[in-house]
Structures are given as C-alpha cells and as structure tokens.
Amino acid sequence: SPGPLLEELGWRGFALPQLLKKFDPLTAAVILGIMWWAWH
C-alpha cells in the first residue's frame, strides 16, 4: 500500500518546507517531530 510513502511525502515534501520558511532547520525538525509524534 502506498500509505506510508504518501505520508512521508506530506511530512517532508510539504510540511517541512513550510516550517523552514519560518524557523531554522533544528526548530523546524523539532516541530515536525512533535507533529509526527502527535499524529501517531
């Protein structure tokens, strides 16, 4: 099933670039990690 691949595209293909527009890479990664944790 393509589910995990599509999820990864969403996190890294959309969410991370959006976060990087507003935050430095470390902060963006921490925020994304918290979002991923909350999702799962």
mmCIF file of the N, C-alpha and C atoms, coordinates in Angstrom:
data_MODEL
# 
_entry.id   MODEL 
# 
loop_
_atom_site.group_PDB 
_atom_site.id 
_atom_site.type_symbol 
_atom_site.label_atom_id 
_atom_site.label_alt_id 
_atom_site.label_comp_id 
_atom_site.label_asym_id 
_atom_site.label_entity_id 
_atom_site.label_seq_id 
_atom_site.pdbx_PDB_ins_code 
_atom_site.Cartn_x 
_atom_site.Cartn_y 
_atom_site.Cartn_z 
_atom_site.occupancy 
_atom_site.B_iso_or_equiv 
_atom_site.pdbx_formal_charge 
_atom_site.auth_seq_id 
_atom_site.auth_comp_id 
_atom_site.auth_asym_id 
_atom_site.auth_atom_id 
_atom_site.pdbx_PDB_model_num 
ATOM 1   N N  . SER A 1 1  ? 0.836  -1.186 0.000  1.00 0.00 ? 1  SER A N  1 
ATOM 2   C CA . SER A 1 1  ? 0.000  0.000  0.000  1.00 0.00 ? 1  SER A CA 1 
ATOM 3   C C  . SER A 1 1  ? 0.883  1.253  0.000  1.00 0.00 ? 1  SER A C  1 
ATOM 4   N N  . PRO A 1 2  ? 0.479  2.275  -0.701 1.00 0.00 ? 2  PRO A N  1 
ATOM 5   C CA . PRO A 1 2  ? 1.301  3.496  -0.795 1.00 0.00 ? 2  PRO A CA 1 
ATOM 6   C C  . PRO A 1 2  ? 1.132  4.447  0.381  1.00 0.00 ? 2  PRO A C  1 
ATOM 7   N N  . GLY A 1 3  ? 0.372  4.049  1.392  1.00 0.00 ? 3  GLY A N  1 
ATOM 8   C CA . GLY A 1 3  ? 0.089  4.936  2.522  1.00 0.00 ? 3  GLY A CA 1 
ATOM 9   C C  . GLY A 1 3  ? 1.309  5.559  3.173  1.00 0.00 ? 3  GLY A C  1 
ATOM 10  N N  . PRO A 1 4  ? 2.288  4.746  3.601  1.00 0.00 ? 4  PRO A N  1 
ATOM 11  C CA . PRO A 1 4  ? 3.469  5.332  4.252  1.00 0.00 ? 4  PRO A CA 1 
ATOM 12  C C  . PRO A 1 4  ? 4.252  6.270  3.339  1.00 0.00 ? 4  PRO A C  1 
ATOM 13  N N  . LEU A 1 5  ? 4.324  5.931  2.068  1.00 0.00 ? 5  LEU A N  1 
ATOM 14  C CA . LEU A 1 5  ? 5.039  6.796  1.124  1.00 0.00 ? 5  LEU A CA 1 
ATOM 15  C C  . LEU A 1 5  ? 4.331  8.139  0.987  1.00 0.00 ? 5  LEU A C  1 
ATOM 16  N N  . LEU A 1 6  ? 3.018  8.094  0.876  1.00 0.00 ? 6  LEU A N  1 
ATOM 17  C CA . LEU A 1 6  ? 2.260  9.344  0.754  1.00 0.00 ? 6  LEU A CA 1 
ATOM 18  C C  . LEU A 1 6  ? 2.359  10.177 2.025  1.00 0.00 ? 6  LEU A C  1 
ATOM 19  N N  . GLU A 1 7  ? 2.357  9.497  3.166  1.00 0.00 ? 7  GLU A N  1 
ATOM 20  C CA . GLU A 1 7  ? 2.501  10.222 4.431  1.00 0.00 ? 7  GLU A CA 1 
ATOM 21  C C  . GLU A 1 7  ? 3.861  10.917 4.485  1.00 0.00 ? 7  GLU A C  1 
ATOM 22  N N  . GLU A 1 8  ? 4.900  10.203 4.089  1.00 0.00 ? 8  GLU A N  1 
ATOM 23  C CA . GLU A 1 8  ? 6.251  10.775 4.110  1.00 0.00 ? 8  GLU A CA 1 
ATOM 24  C C  . GLU A 1 8  ? 6.351  11.963 3.155  1.00 0.00 ? 8  GLU A C  1 
ATOM 25  N N  . LEU A 1 9  ? 5.727  11.853 1.993  1.00 0.00 ? 9  LEU A N  1 
ATOM 26  C CA . LEU A 1 9  ? 5.706  12.983 1.054  1.00 0.00 ? 9  LEU A CA 1 
ATOM 27  C C  . LEU A 1 9  ? 5.020  14.193 1.679  1.00 0.00 ? 9  LEU A C  1 
ATOM 28  N N  . GLY A 1 10 ? 3.973  13.947 2.440  1.00 0.00 ? 10 GLY A N  1 
ATOM 29  C CA . GLY A 1 10 ? 3.282  15.051 3.102  1.00 0.00 ? 10 GLY A CA 1 
ATOM 30  C C  . GLY A 1 10 ? 4.128  15.718 4.166  1.00 0.00 ? 10 GLY A C  1 
ATOM 31  N N  . TRP A 1 11 ? 4.780  14.905 5.001  1.00 0.00 ? 11 TRP A N  1 
ATOM 32  C CA . TRP A 1 11 ? 5.594  15.461 6.078  1.00 0.00 ? 11 TRP A CA 1 
ATOM 33  C C  . TRP A 1 11 ? 6.807  16.194 5.530  1.00 0.00 ? 11 TRP A C  1 
ATOM 34  N N  . ARG A 1 12 ? 7.557  15.511 4.667  1.00 0.00 ? 12 ARG A N  1 
ATOM 35  C CA . ARG A 1 12 ? 8.829  16.083 4.208  1.00 0.00 ? 12 ARG A CA 1 
ATOM 36  C C  . ARG A 1 12 ? 8.690  16.909 2.940  1.00 0.00 ? 12 ARG A C  1 
ATOM 37  N N  . GLY A 1 13 ? 7.681  16.609 2.147  1.00 0.00 ? 13 GLY A N  1 
ATOM 38  C CA . GLY A 1 13 ? 7.507  17.331 0.893  1.00 0.00 ? 13 GLY A CA 1 
ATOM 39  C C  . GLY A 1 13 ? 6.712  18.612 1.031  1.00 0.00 ? 13 GLY A C  1 
ATOM 40  N N  . PHE A 1 14 ? 5.861  18.672 2.042  1.00 0.00 ? 14 PHE A N  1 
ATOM 41  C CA . PHE A 1 14 ? 5.045  19.873 2.234  1.00 0.00 ? 14 PHE A CA 1 
ATOM 42  C C  . PHE A 1 14 ? 5.307  20.543 3.582  1.00 0.00 ? 14 PHE A C  1 
ATOM 43  N N  . ALA A 1 15 ? 5.145  19.795 4.660  1.00 0.00 ? 15 ALA A N  1 
ATOM 44  C CA . ALA A 1 15 ? 5.222  20.399 5.998  1.00 0.00 ? 15 ALA A CA 1 
ATOM 45  C C  . ALA A 1 15 ? 6.607  20.957 6.301  1.00 0.00 ? 15 ALA A C  1 
ATOM 46  N N  . LEU A 1 16 ? 7.653  20.182 6.027  1.00 0.00 ? 16 LEU A N  1 
ATOM 47  C CA . LEU A 1 16 ? 9.000  20.647 6.356  1.00 0.00 ? 16 LEU A CA 1 
ATOM 48  C C  . LEU A 1 16 ? 9.378  21.916 5.591  1.00 0.00 ? 16 LEU A C  1 
ATOM 49  N N  . PRO A 1 17 ? 9.171  21.987 4.272  1.00 0.00 ? 17 PRO A N  1 
ATOM 50  C CA . PRO A 1 17 ? 9.500  23.242 3.583  1.00 0.00 ? 17 PRO A CA 1 
ATOM 51  C C  . PRO A 1 17 ? 8.723  24.450 4.123  1.00 0.00 ? 17 PRO A C  1 
ATOM 52  N N  . GLN A 1 18 ? 7.472  24.234 4.515  1.00 0.00 ? 18 GLN A N  1 
ATOM 53  C CA . GLN A 1 18 ? 6.690  25.332 5.083  1.00 0.00 ? 18 GLN A CA 1 
ATOM 54  C C  . GLN A 1 18 ? 7.281  25.781 6.418  1.00 0.00 ? 18 GLN A C  1 
ATOM 55  N N  . LEU A 1 19 ? 7.678  24.823 7.242  1.00 0.00 ? 19 LEU A N  1 
ATOM 56  C CA . LEU A 1 19 ? 8.284  25.167 8.531  1.00 0.00 ? 19 LEU A CA 1 
ATOM 57  C C  . LEU A 1 19 ? 9.622  25.867 8.340  1.00 0.00 ? 19 LEU A C  1 
ATOM 58  N N  . LEU A 1 20 ? 10.386 25.450 7.336  1.00 0.00 ? 20 LEU A N  1 
ATOM 59  C CA . LEU A 1 20 ? 11.697 26.053 7.103  1.00 0.00 ? 20 LEU A CA 1 
ATOM 60  C C  . LEU A 1 20 ? 11.600 27.508 6.639  1.00 0.00 ? 20 LEU A C  1 
ATOM 61  N N  . LYS A 1 21 ? 10.442 27.910 6.145  1.00 0.00 ? 21 LYS A N  1 
ATOM 62  C CA . LYS A 1 21 ? 10.243 29.313 5.770  1.00 0.00 ? 21 LYS A CA 1 
ATOM 63  C C  . LYS A 1 21 ? 10.192 30.213 7.005  1.00 0.00 ? 21 LYS A C  1 
ATOM 64  N N  . LYS A 1 22 ? 9.796  29.636 8.146  1.00 0.00 ? 22 LYS A N  1 
ATOM 65  C CA . LYS A 1 22 ? 9.594  30.429 9.358  1.00 0.00 ? 22 LYS A CA 1 
ATOM 66  C C  . LYS A 1 22 ? 10.605 30.146 10.458 1.00 0.00 ? 22 LYS A C  1 
ATOM 67  N N  . PHE A 1 23 ? 11.241 28.966 10.412 1.00 0.00 ? 23 PHE A N  1 
ATOM 68  C CA . PHE A 1 23 ? 12.114 28.545 11.508 1.00 0.00 ? 23 PHE A CA 1 
ATOM 69  C C  . PHE A 1 23 ? 13.454 28.056 10.976 1.00 0.00 ? 23 PHE A C  1 
ATOM 70  N N  . ASP A 1 24 ? 14.450 28.047 11.858 1.00 0.00 ? 24 ASP A N  1 
ATOM 71  C CA . ASP A 1 24 ? 15.743 27.480 11.489 1.00 0.00 ? 24 ASP A CA 1 
ATOM 72  C C  . ASP A 1 24 ? 15.576 25.957 11.382 1.00 0.00 ? 24 ASP A C  1 
ATOM 73  N N  . PRO A 1 25 ? 16.520 25.250 10.733 1.00 0.00 ? 25 PRO A N  1 
ATOM 74  C CA . PRO A 1 25 ? 16.352 23.811 10.500 1.00 0.00 ? 25 PRO A CA 1 
ATOM 75  C C  . PRO A 1 25 ? 16.137 22.975 11.766 1.00 0.00 ? 25 PRO A C  1 
ATOM 76  N N  . LEU A 1 26 ? 16.849 23.271 12.835 1.00 0.00 ? 26 LEU A N  1 
ATOM 77  C CA . LEU A 1 26 ? 16.684 22.488 14.060 1.00 0.00 ? 26 LEU A CA 1 
ATOM 78  C C  . LEU A 1 26 ? 15.284 22.664 14.638 1.00 0.00 ? 26 LEU A C  1 
ATOM 79  N N  . THR A 1 27 ? 14.824 23.896 14.718 1.00 0.00 ? 27 THR A N  1 
ATOM 80  C CA . THR A 1 27 ? 13.488 24.166 15.251 1.00 0.00 ? 27 THR A CA 1 
ATOM 81  C C  . THR A 1 27 ? 12.424 23.526 14.371 1.00 0.00 ? 27 THR A C  1 
ATOM 82  N N  . ALA A 1 28 ? 12.586 23.636 13.060 1.00 0.00 ? 28 ALA A N  1 
ATOM 83  C CA . ALA A 1 28 ? 11.629 23.026 12.135 1.00 0.00 ? 28 ALA A CA 1 
ATOM 84  C C  . ALA A 1 28 ? 11.585 21.517 12.328 1.00 0.00 ? 28 ALA A C  1 
ATOM 85  N N  . ALA A 1 29 ? 12.741 20.881 12.508 1.00 0.00 ? 29 ALA A N  1 
ATOM 86  C CA . ALA A 1 29 ? 12.787 19.433 12.707 1.00 0.00 ? 29 ALA A CA 1 
ATOM 87  C C  . ALA A 1 29 ? 12.119 19.032 14.016 1.00 0.00 ? 29 ALA A C  1 
ATOM 88  N N  . VAL A 1 30 ? 12.327 19.819 15.066 1.00 0.00 ? 30 VAL A N  1 
ATOM 89  C CA . VAL A 1 30 ? 11.692 19.517 16.354 1.00 0.00 ? 30 VAL A CA 1 
ATOM 90  C C  . VAL A 1 30 ? 10.177 19.658 16.243 1.00 0.00 ? 30 VAL A C  1 
ATOM 91  N N  . ILE A 1 31 ? 9.717  20.711 15.615 1.00 0.00 ? 31 ILE A N  1 
ATOM 92  C CA . ILE A 1 31 ? 8.276  20.912 15.435 1.00 0.00 ? 31 ILE A CA 1 
ATOM 93  C C  . ILE A 1 31 ? 7.690  19.769 14.615 1.00 0.00 ? 31 ILE A C  1 
ATOM 94  N N  . LEU A 1 32 ? 8.370  19.398 13.537 1.00 0.00 ? 32 LEU A N  1 
ATOM 95  C CA . LEU A 1 32 ? 7.889  18.306 12.697 1.00 0.00 ? 32 LEU A CA 1 
ATOM 96  C C  . LEU A 1 32 ? 7.865  16.996 13.478 1.00 0.00 ? 32 LEU A C  1 
ATOM 97  N N  . GLY A 1 33 ? 8.870  16.774 14.310 1.00 0.00 ? 33 GLY A N  1 
ATOM 98  C CA . GLY A 1 33 ? 8.893  15.578 15.144 1.00 0.00 ? 33 GLY A CA 1 
ATOM 99  C C  . GLY A 1 33 ? 7.735  15.532 16.119 1.00 0.00 ? 33 GLY A C  1 
ATOM 100 N N  . ILE A 1 34 ? 7.407  16.669 16.709 1.00 0.00 ? 34 ILE A N  1 
ATOM 101 C CA . ILE A 1 34 ? 6.266  16.737 17.629 1.00 0.00 ? 34 ILE A CA 1 
ATOM 102 C C  . ILE A 1 34 ? 4.966  16.495 16.873 1.00 0.00 ? 34 ILE A C  1 
ATOM 103 N N  . MET A 1 35 ? 4.849  17.071 15.679 1.00 0.00 ? 35 MET A N  1 
ATOM 104 C CA . MET A 1 35 ? 3.653  16.849 14.861 1.00 0.00 ? 35 MET A CA 1 
ATOM 105 C C  . MET A 1 35 ? 3.518  15.370 14.500 1.00 0.00 ? 35 MET A C  1 
ATOM 106 N N  . TRP A 1 36 ? 4.639  14.747 14.106 1.00 0.00 ? 36 TRP A N  1 
ATOM 107 C CA . TRP A 1 36 ? 4.629  13.333 13.749 1.00 0.00 ? 36 TRP A CA 1 
ATOM 108 C C  . TRP A 1 36 ? 4.230  12.486 14.953 1.00 0.00 ? 36 TRP A C  1 
ATOM 109 N N  . TRP A 1 37 ? 4.813  12.806 16.129 1.00 0.00 ? 37 TRP A N  1 
ATOM 110 C CA . TRP A 1 37 ? 4.502  12.073 17.358 1.00 0.00 ? 37 TRP A CA 1 
ATOM 111 C C  . TRP A 1 37 ? 3.007  12.175 17.686 1.00 0.00 ? 37 TRP A C  1 
ATOM 112 N N  . ALA A 1 38 ? 2.463  13.384 17.586 1.00 0.00 ? 38 ALA A N  1 
ATOM 113 C CA . ALA A 1 38 ? 1.052  13.588 17.908 1.00 0.00 ? 38 ALA A CA 1 
ATOM 114 C C  . ALA A 1 38 ? 0.148  12.840 16.923 1.00 0.00 ? 38 ALA A C  1 
ATOM 115 N N  . TRP A 1 39 ? 0.570  12.774 15.662 1.00 0.00 ? 39 TRP A N  1 
ATOM 116 C CA . TRP A 1 39 ? -0.212 12.096 14.629 1.00 0.00 ? 39 TRP A CA 1 
ATOM 117 C C  . TRP A 1 39 ? -0.270 10.598 14.901 1.00 0.00 ? 39 TRP A C  1 
ATOM 118 N N  . HIS A 1 40 ? 0.836  10.046 15.391 1.00 0.00 ? 40 HIS A N  1 
ATOM 119 C CA . HIS A 1 40 ? 0.911  8.601  15.611 1.00 0.00 ? 40 HIS A CA 1 
ATOM 120 C C  . HIS A 1 40 ? 0.627  8.268  17.047 1.00 0.00 ? 40 HIS A C  1 
# 
